[in-house]
Amino acid sequence: MKEPERREWQPLEQTVPEALFRAEVEAWARRLGVRPREVRLQPMKRKWASCSSRGRITFNTELLRQPAAFRAEVIVHELLHLRIPHHGRLFRALLRAYLARWRPEEPAQGG
């Protein structure tokens, strides 16, 4: 994944608590039919997430302050590595397919 951009602040509606983020990871894991051995959240300087060959996925804590669509992209990317360890054609096709079927909820229109 690309290096995280450093931002001073994020709108409150884009910040999620750790428990909600973990629920997102669990929901995506069920959809993809995978079971990570461990899910960690910790500060990372150069990437958004990583997946070990032993099934441990580590997410950058900065991800909690990113928009839902971007969080989903990172989560699905890392969880797919539990099935496909490389970034080949099949990996990219599955990533696109899963994300194309997912749409973040639109915020309610006031008025």
C-alpha positions in Angstrom: 0.0 0.0 0.0 1.1 3.6 -0.5 2.7 5.7 2.1 0.2 7.4 4.4 -0.4 11.1 3.9 0.0 13.1 7.0 -2.9 15.5 7.7 -3.4 17.8 10.6 -7.1 17.0 11.2 -10.0 15.0 9.8 -13.7 15.8 9.9 -15.3 14.0 12.8 -17.6 12.0 10.5 -14.6 10.3 9.0 -13.1 9.2 12.3 -14.2 5.9 13.7 -13.6 4.2 17.0 -11.3 1.2 17.1 -14.2 -1.1 18.0 -16.1 -0.1 14.8 -13.0 -0.5 12.7 -12.5 -4.0 14.1 -16.1 -4.8 13.3 -15.5 -3.7 9.7 -12.5 -6.0 9.5 -14.6 -8.9 10.9 -17.4 -8.3 8.4 -15.1 -8.2 5.5 -13.3 -11.4 6.7 -16.7 -13.2 6.7 -17.5 -11.9 3.2 -14.1 -13.0 1.9 -14.2 -16.3 3.7 -10.9 -15.8 5.6 -9.9 -15.8 9.2 -6.9 -13.7 10.2 -5.0 -15.2 13.2 -4.5 -11.8 14.7 -5.6 -8.2 13.9 -3.4 -5.4 15.3 -3.6 -1.7 15.2 -0.4 0.3 15.6 1.2 3.4 14.3 3.1 2.8 11.1 5.3 5.3 9.3 5.5 4.0 5.8 2.3 2.0 5.0 -1.3 1.6 5.7 -1.2 -2.1 6.6 0.7 -5.4 6.3 -0.1 -9.1 6.3 2.4 -11.6 7.6 2.8 -15.1 6.2 1.4 -16.4 9.5 -1.9 -14.7 9.1 -1.4 -11.6 11.3 -2.7 -8.4 9.8 -1.5 -5.0 11.2 -3.3 -1.8 10.4 -2.0 1.7 10.8 -3.9 3.6 13.5 -4.1 6.5 11.0 -6.6 4.4 9.1 -9.2 5.2 11.8 -9.2 8.8 10.5 -9.7 7.9 6.8 -13.0 7.8 4.8 -15.0 4.6 4.8 -14.2 3.8 1.2 -10.5 4.0 1.7 -10.7 1.9 4.9 -12.6 -0.7 3.0 -9.9 -0.8 0.2 -7.1 -1.3 2.7 -9.0 -3.9 4.7 -10.0 -6.0 1.6 -6.5 -5.7 0.2 -4.9 -7.1 3.3 -7.5 -9.8 4.0 -7.2 -11.0 0.4 -3.5 -11.7 1.1 -4.6 -14.5 3.4 -5.8 -16.2 0.2 -3.4 -14.8 -2.4 0.0 -13.7 -1.1 1.1 -11.8 -4.2 -0.3 -8.9 -6.3 -0.9 -10.8 -9.5 -3.7 -10.7 -11.9 -6.1 -12.8 -9.9 -5.5 -10.8 -6.7 -6.2 -7.5 -8.6 -9.4 -9.0 -10.2 -10.7 -10.2 -6.8 -9.9 -6.9 -5.2 -11.8 -5.0 -7.9 -14.7 -7.4 -7.8 -15.2 -7.2 -4.0 -14.9 -3.5 -3.9 -17.2 -2.9 -6.9 -20.0 -4.7 -5.0 -19.6 -2.6 -1.9 -20.9 0.9 -1.6 -20.5 3.0 1.5 -23.7 4.3 2.9 -24.6 7.8 1.7 -25.0 10.4 4.4 -28.6 11.4 5.0 -29.6 14.6 3.2 -30.8 17.3 5.5 -33.7 19.6 4.7 
